[in-house]
Amino acid sequence: MESENNTNGAFPTEPDYYIALVTEYGLQVLLALAIFIIGKWIAGFVRKGARRGMEKAHVDPVLVGFLSNLLFYVLMVAVLISAIGQVGIETTSFVAVLGAAGLAVGFALQGSLANFAAGVLVILFRPFKVGDFINAGGVAGIVEEIGILFTQMRTPDNKRIILPNAQIMGRDITNFSVNPTRRVDMVFGVSYSDDIDKVKGILRELVENDERVLKDPAPMIVLSELGDSSVDFAVRPWVKAADYWGFYFDMHERVKKRFDEEGVSIPFPQRDVHLFKENA
């Protein structure tokens, strides 16, 4: 009677059947749990080791946290796939679906991935740091925050600009703050009728009397060009980076006032127009 019931689809009632079922699948489940627990512990241990190594290498804290967590989750995916395979579930199709999903997400996030890669390069190679005044991505400003995807800058007129890191790394970067000193390049034009030795002496006096000007390298004051309507002098002193704009503006004001006192003229572009009368 029991065999007939079993043949008709009824649940078996023999204790040996359930013992064998539990023995067979219970051992697999226990092994899967062991793989998951041990694998999670190993992944956490690797994450801590990677974090310590990057901290000793003085890697940026933002990048340390991101990379260590990314490594942990990648290892956990591998552990989870191993545990599922131990239970008896086919993982080949699962891996294929996971790869296809990753590829689709990668295509959908091309811009974000490019910004991420550029952010990693910015943090690793440090072309600039927070507080530097730079010109990057076509924008000049003070760096306020460096993120994995975006960099935040403040312009001289106090506007906040958020630039994608890919835009920054894809173009030239000019860092005005990385060196402690800067050369101030200025050009002053005078009339052809003025005494060039006198003009050169005035410019040298104004430069050397300013305490912000460095003695080494020595300032350069030379006649640089005979222009169409002016004789141009190149004035190139060196100052501390923090004094650059203050000295630049003050020097132009002092030169104008001193030229006025000394009777030195600053010419402006002129054009002669000749009129010819034609007979009808």
Stockholm file with secondary structure:
# STOCKHOLM 1.0

chainA/1-280         MESENNTNGAFPTEPDYYIALVTEYGLQVLLALAIFIIGKWIAGFVRKGARRGMEKAHVDPVLVGFLSNLLFYVLMVAVLISAIGQVGIETTSFVAVLGAAGLAVGFALQGSLANFAAGVLVILFRPFKVGDFINAGGVAGIVEEIGILFTQMRTPDNKRIILPNAQIMGRDITNFSVNPTRRVDMVFGVSYSDDIDKVKGILRELVENDERVLKDPAPMIVLSELGDSSVDFAVRPWVKAADYWGFYFDMHERVKKRFDEEGVSIPFPQRDVHLFKENA
#=GR chainA/1-280 SS CHHHHHHTTCCCCCHHHHHHHHHHHHHHHHHHHHHHHHHHHHHHHHHHHHHHHHHHTTCCHHHHHHHHHHHHHHHHHHHHHHHHHHHTCCCHHHHHHHHHHHHHHHHHTHHHHHHHHHHHHHHHHCSSCTTCEEEETTEEEEEEEECSSEEEEECTTSCEEEEEHHHHHTSCEEESSSSSEEECCEEEEECTTSCHHHHHHHHHHHHHTCTTBCSSSCCEEEEEEECSSCEEEEEECEEEGGGHHHHHHHHHHHHHHHHHHHTCCCCCCCCCCCCCCCCC
#=GC SS_cons         CHHHHHHTTCCCCCHHHHHHHHHHHHHHHHHHHHHHHHHHHHHHHHHHHHHHHHHHTTCCHHHHHHHHHHHHHHHHHHHHHHHHHHHTCCCHHHHHHHHHHHHHHHHHTHHHHHHHHHHHHHHHHCSSCTTCEEEETTEEEEEEEECSSEEEEECTTSCEEEEEHHHHHTSCEEESSSSSEEECCEEEEECTTSCHHHHHHHHHHHHHTCTTBCSSSCCEEEEEEECSSCEEEEEECEEEGGGHHHHHHHHHHHHHHHHHHHTCCCCCCCCCCCCCCCCC
//
